[in-house]
């Protein structure tokens, strides 16, 4: 080892008294440990960060018998050790038997507990196994599914076998009670085989005993330094956030807690940190948390929360972006936060021009990638309110090249709902104040998008790829909470006003009822195009003058 590679002048890492022992443990036994309060997370574990796809992939790998990595547990740590939080919801005061701290494997174990170890609450996205297609999917459950009641015959539109919630498969007796009597013996065996494969899957395991917390910290650091690196926001929270707390929330989470009452949904921690940097005047993405004074950081976080609150209010009430899940781009949140931090009482003219900037940039797909450089936009916002708005309009909000012609409409209606254009389309749909086809009440975006956007966009006609509407996009989507199939909701609804709020008139519903899909798509497409074009025209105002207010011009020439 060269001199530059050695740790001269530093104490060597601690050694463990006894090397970790290798073994395995069945999934059902791991869940049992969590349920009994004997499996806990130490304080130095990072927050849960897996995406829904990561969770589905883990359960899919277990079903297929793939290896899913090795766990590292600390068996029976000393009573003086900070035991952290329990993995399961059962915080047993004095659990009986050996106790384990999770040194590595938090994401996997949390996913297993959340997916298999407990019943989800109403509205929560759960893991479900589609046995017809042999895949794990995620969606909210019906009350019957949560309670484990047997599904009725013909539940699926495509005639396939019912999906089984995975929290029912870990207990053979519970699964047996769920499997309906009307199934054939061969189909029943498919569900029982699923449960057996998941319950009995062996997880690779290392267990350490007679170690101390310093040695385990080194083990944790070394494992994670070769894996997925910590994000900047996690580093910030670890170094600064842990020293700034209020009502159980720390640092970046504290900002979201102060915005919760607005119903906009939680803003990504990385976005909050970028807004924090922009408001401070730092170069976005370059902040070193080690250089921050905690008192100054706390004051700047308070400013960030206040500016983001003004940003969310602007997005919801002026720009008509009702929820973070359907904001076309992340960049405007950061830029608007800096703007409102510098100008807490902007003129109405500035707000109108900012709306034009946001929607022209979003519709023209100018706010992402190289053309939407974050730092350039941050630098555009200065203490001169009117000039800040004009600089943003010049950069990404000019009307040149934008239109509402047939080509633009075709690209908008067919866009993926996860894309910027697709999210803009959802905002236009929500601006029509859609109502529930069951109760007639206005739909609440904060409830609709509690989970993923795609969970609230439900296909109306499945498998239709014929005619001029081979890619119907939003025309074939119903923005509605989960429940009955979308097509059934439309055909059974007797509230014409509620249907019209979704762009469905009587002729369209009649066409759908008689199976004339092309006419249904045509009628609904015409309705959605009228309302969508009106929304974009009203918000982009391509033909209007973008000059600042007369008062601003007067001050500039004075």
N, C-alpha and C positions, 0 to 999 in steps of 0.2 A: 504493500500500500504506500502510495506517495504521501509526502508530508502534507499536501493540500487536501488529501482525503481523510486523514486521521483527525480524531477529536482531541488534539493536544490542548491541555489546559482545562479540559472538562472531565467531570466524573463519568466513569463508564456506566452504561445502562445497568440497572439491577438485574440479578439473576433470580429465577424462581427456584424455590427449594426443591421442587419436584416437577419433572417435565410433564406436560399435558398428556393425558391418556386418550387414545383414539377409540372410538366406538360408534354406535348408531342408536337412534331412538325413533320409534314409529311416530307418525304424525299424531295419531290419537293420544299417545302418551304425552307428547309435548303440549297438546291442548289441555289435557288433564292437569298438568303442572300449572298452566296459566289460570285455569278455572279455580284451582285451590289456593291461588295467591302465592305460589312458590317460585314463580318466574318473574324477575324484575329487571328494569333497565337502570344502569348506573347513571349518575348525573352527567358524566362526560359523553354520553351518547348524543348524537345530533338528532334533530327533529325528523319525523317521518316525511319522506320526500318522493316516494314512488308514485308514478302516474298510474291511471287505471289499466293501461296496457301492460305495465310491469306486473301488476297483480294478476291479471288474466294469464299472462305467460307463465307465472309461477305455478298456478293451479293446473294449467294445461300440461306443463312439464311433469308434474307429479302424476297426473292421470296417465301419461304416456310412459312413465317409468324412467324419465330422464334424471340424471343427477342434478341437484339444485344447489350445489355448494356445501360448505362445511360450517357448522355452528361452533362457536367457542363460548363455553359457559364456565363460570367460576362457582364451584360447589362449596356451599356453607361458608361464606365469607365471615370474618369476625363480627361480632355484634356491634362493634364501634364503627364499622364501615357504613358510609352513607348508601343506603340501599336504593335510593331513587324511587321511581314510580313503578307500580305493578303493570305487567303487560295486559292482564285481563281487567275486566271491570270490577271484579270482586277483590276488594282490598281487605283481605282477611287479616285480622289483628295478629293472631298467633297461628300461622299455618303449621300443620303437622307434617313432619318428614323433612327430607333434605331441601334446602333452598338453593336457588341458582340465580346468579346475575349474568345477564347477557352481555358478553364482551364484544362479540361480533355475530351478526345475523338479525339485527333489529328489524330491517325492512321485511325480511322473509317471515320472521315470527309474528310481527304485527299483522302482516297480510293473512297469515294462516288463522290467527285469532279472530280478526275482523270478518274473514270470509267463512270460517268453519265453526268457530267457537261460540258464537252468540247470534241471537236473532236480530236482524237489523230493525231500526225504528222506522215508522212510516215515513216515506219520502226519501229515505237514504238509498243511495246506489248500492246494490248488493251484487255478489258474484253468483251467477246462475249457469248451470250446465245444460247446453242444448244437445240432447242425446241424439237427435235426428241428424245433426251435422257434426257431432263430436267436437264441440268447441265451447269454450268458456266465454260468456258474455256478461256485461254489467248493465244493470237497469234497476229502477225502483221496483219493489214487490207490491202485490196486492195484499190486503189484509188476510185473505185466505192463505196466500203463500207464506206470509210471515208466521201464521199460526200452524202451518203444516197440514192444512186440510187437503184431502185428495182432490186433484183437478177433475173437472167434468170432461166427458167425452166431447171431441170436436172443438176443443178450446182454441186451437191454432187456425188461422186463416188458410194456411197451406195444407191442412189436414195431417200434419206431422205429430209426433209424440210430444207431450208437454215438457217444457223445460223444468228442471228441478232446482230449487234454491239450494246452494251448496251447504248452508248451515244445517240442512236436514240430513246430510249423508253420513255424518260422523258417528251417529248412533244408529245401529242396525235396526233397532226396534222402531225408532222414529221414522226412518226411511221406509220400513215395511208398512207402517200405518199410512204413510203418504201415497205409496204406490196404489193406484185405484184397482178395484176388482175387475173392471171391464177390460183390462189389458190381457193380451195373450201371455202365456207362460214365458215364451221366448223374449218378449219385450220386458217383462218384469225382471228377468235375469240380467238384462242389460243395465238396469238401474242398480241391482244388487252388486253387479260386478264393478260398477263405477264406485259405489261406496266402499267396497272391499279394497280396491286399488288405492284410494286416497287414504283410508284409515291406516292401512298397513305399510304405506310407503316409508322406507327407512331413510331418515335424514342423517348425513354424515355429521360426526360430533367429536369435538375435543373438549375434555373436561380438565380443569386445573384445580388443584387443592393446595392449601398451605402456602398461598402466595400473598403478596401485599398489594395495596392499591397502586403504588408507584410502578411496580412491575407490570400490572395489568394495563395501566395507562400507556406504557411503552408498547405493549403488545397491540393495543387498540390503534395507536398512532402508526405503527409499522404496517398493520393490515390495511388501514385506510389510506396510507400514503401511496400504496401500490394499486389502489382501486379507484373508485370514483372520487375525484377531488372535491373538497368543500367549495360551495359557491361563495361568491363575495359576500352575499347577505348573511350566510351562515358564519363566516369569519367575523363580520361586523357584530353579529349578535353574541358570538362567543366572547369577543374581547371587550365590547362596549355595552351591548344590550343587557348582559347579565347584571350590570350595575345600575340599570335604569328600569325600574319596575313600578307598576301601579295596577291594583286590582287583579293581580295574578298574571298580567301581561307584561312582556319585556320588549323594549326597543321597537323594532319594526312591527311586531304584533300589536304593540300599544297603539300605533297609528291606525291600524285597521279597526281596533276596538272603538276608537273615537269616531269612526265613520259608519259603524254597524247600523245605526238607526236610520241611515239614508236609504237602505235597501238596494244599494248598488252592487253588493257582493264584495268579497275581499280582493284587494289589489295585490298583485304578486309582490313578494318581498323585494325581488330584484328591482322592480319598478319604483317601489317606495325609496329604495336606496339611491337610485338614479335621480329621483326628484329631490332627495336630501342633498345630493351633490350639486345639482343644478341650482338649488336655492342658495346654497352656501357660496356659489361662484367657483366651485372646484371643477376641474376637468372631469367630465362624466366618465366613470369606469376606471378612474385612476386613484381613487381615494385609498390611502393606507390607514386603516383604523388605529394602528399603533401610535399614530401622530396626534390623535384626538384627545382633547381634554374632556372628561366625562361631563362636567357641568356645561361646557359649551355645546357638546353633542346633544345633551338633553334639551337645551334651549332651542337648538336648531331642529330637533325632532318635533317639538311643539309647533314651531313655525311650519314645518312640513305638513303636519296634521291639519293645521288651519288652512293652508294653501290647497291641500288636496280636498278638503271639505268644500271650498269654493269651486274647485275644479269639478267635483262630482255634481254639485248643484247646477253648474253651468251645463254640463253634459246632459243631465236629465231634463232640465226645464227649458233650456234655450236651443241646444243642439239635438235634443230628442234621441240620445243614446241612453236607454233606460237601465242598462246593466253592463257590468264589466265584461261579462261573457260574450257580449255582442259588439264590443268596441272594435272597429275595423283594424286599428293599429294601436300599439302601446305608446309610440312617440308622443302623440298629443297630450297624454296624461302628464308626462314629465314637463313638457313645454308650458302647458297651461298652469301647472303648479308653480313654475318659476314666474310666470306672468302675474298670477294672483298674489304671489308673495311680494312682488314689487309694486303692484297696483291693486290694492284691496277694494277700491271703489271705482272701477272703470266706468267709462261712459257707456250708455246704451249703444252708441254707434260702434264702439270698440267690440262690444259683445256680438253685434250683428256681423261685423267683419270677421271676427274669429270663427263664427259659425260657418261663414263662407269658406274660410281657409281650411277648416277641418273637413268639410264635406267635399270640397273640390279636390283636396289632397287624397281623401279616402276613395272617392269615386274614380279619380284618375290614377289610383294606385301609386301615388308619389311619396308616400310617407314611410316606406320601407326600403331596405337595401341602401345602395350607394346614394341614390337620389334623396334619401331621407336621413342624411347624416345627423345624428343626434346632436353632436357638438355644434354644428353649424346653426341649427335651430336654436339651441341654447344661447349662442352668442348673438342671435338676432334680437333677443328679448333684453332690452336695456331699461333704464329708468325713464326713458321717453316713451310714454304709453302709445301715442299715435304712431310714432316711427317704428316701434316694435311690431305693431300690427301690420303696418305697411311692409316691413321687411319679411314677415312670414308670408304675406300674400305674394310678394315677388318671388319667393323661393319655391313654394309648393302650392300656392293658392290662386295662381293666375287662371283665367278662364280659357286660355288658348288650348286648343286641341281637345276640349271637352264637348260632348254633344249627347243628345238623348235620342239618337237615331236607331234604326232597326238593329244594326250590328251591336251597338252598345246594350240594347235591351236583351238581345239574344245571349250575349255574354253574361249579363247580370242574372237572368232567370235560370241559366244553366250552371252557374258558379257553384262550387262546393260550399256548403254552409260553414265550413271551417276556414274559408279564405276571407280576405278583406272585403271583396265584393259580395260574397255570400252573407257576411255579417251585416254589411250595409243594407242588403235586401231584407234581413230580419228586422232591422230597425224600421224600415219602411212598412213592413207588415204590422209591427207593433204600434205604429203611428195611427193605424186604422182602429185602434182600441178594440181588439178582438175579444169576444166574449166566450164564456164556457158554453159548449153545446149541450151541457147537462143542466146547469143551473141558470144560465143566462147572465151570470155575473162577469164583470170585467176581469180579464186575466191579469195576474200580478207577476211582473217580470222576475221579482225576487224569489217567487215560488217556482215559476217555470224553469228557471236556470239554476236551481239549487244544486243540481249536478251538472252534467255536460249538456251543451247546447243540443247535441244530437238526440238526447233523450226527450226533448220537448218538440222536436220536428219529426213527425210520425208519417211514414209513407201511407198514402191513401189507396193506391192501386199497386199491387205487387207484381213484378215481373212483366210490366208493359213496356215494350221497346218497339212498337210498330208505328207506322205512319209518320206524319210530320213532327210528332212529339216524341221522337225516339229517346231524347234526353230532356224530360219535362222539368227536372230540377225542382224549384220551389213550387211550381204549379201542382206537383204531385205530393206536396208536403202540407200537413196540417199542424199548425202551431197550437199545441194543446197539451194539458197534463196527461199523464198516463192513466190508463183505464181500459175501456173497451177499444177494439180496433178502430182506427180512424174512419174507415169506410162505414162501419156500423154507426158511429157517432153521427155522421152526416145524414145517413138514411133515416135514422130514428129521431133526429131533432125536428121539432115542430115550431121552433122559434125562428121565423124568417129573418129577423133583425140580427140574431146571433150568427146565423149562416152567412148573411151578407157581410158581416164584419170580417169574415174569412175569405171574402171574394167569391162566394158561392150563391148564385141566384137560383130561382126555382127551375129554370130550364137546365142549368148545370146539374142540379140534384136529380131531375127526372132522367137525364142522360145517364148518370151514374147508376141509377136504379135499374135501367133496362140494359146495362152493360155496354153502353156506347161510350167507351173511354175517350175516343178522339174528340167527340163533341163536348164531353165534360172538360177535357183539357183546353179546348178552344175557348169555351165560354169563360172558364176561370182565368185562362191566360189573358183574355181581353180585359177582364175586371182588374186583375193584378197589375197589368201594364198601366192602366189609367191611374190607379192610386200610387203606384211606385214612381212613375214619371212626375206626378204632381208633388210627391214628397221630395225627390231630388231637385226639381226645379225650384221649389220653395226654399230649400236649404242652400243650394249652390248659387242661385241668383246670378246666372251667367251674364245676363244682359244689363245688370245694374252697375252704377258707378261705384268704384271702390275707394273713392277719396275719403280722407278722414273727416271728422266733424268740422263744421265751420269754426267752432271755438278753438279746435286744435290748430287749424290753419291760421286763425287770427293770432294766436300766441306765437306761432312760428315766424310770422312776418312782422311782429311787433318789435 
